[in-house]
Amino acid sequence: MQKNRIELAGWLGAVPTTRYLPSGTPVANVRLAESYRYTDRKNQEQEHTNWHNLVFYGDLAGIAATYEKGDNIFVEGTLQTRQFTPKDGSARTVYEVIVRTAHQITKSKAPQEAPADNDPQVQRSSTEQVSPVEVGVDAEIWPC
């Protein structure tokens, strides 16, 4: 058996950018930050932030276009690796989440800078509760 599924909830680091494939299919890209806290060996609280590249295709790209920097969203999708060689000739590998469903948890009141990696002192802007933008996920199972 094989399975490739990832679920993430976090904060958007920018406004999604939309481009179009030669076929006319819209594609939106954005980075999502999700953090967790832990206590280190010296009994000090630490925070670590992971950044994920999200890719929305087709109708989901239209939904992603309504998101703003700082919005809190939930996505479910599959993990994809892609290799390419830029002009400098060095081989690169990119890890992306191909989004299959998206759900907006809260909407940011005002855009702000995304949190810095491992900075527990960063203050997030307050958010307000909004009606969820829902695509393919039952709102009842994801309480806001």
Buried (B, 14 or more C-beta within 10 A) or exposed (E): EEEEEBEBBBBBBBBBEBEEEEEEEBBBBBBBBBBEEEEEEEEEEEBEBEEBBBBBBEEBBEBBBEBBBBBBBBBBBEEBEEEEEEEEEEEEEEEBBBBBBBBBBBBBEEBBEBBEEEEBEBEEEEBEEEEBBBBEBEEEEEEE
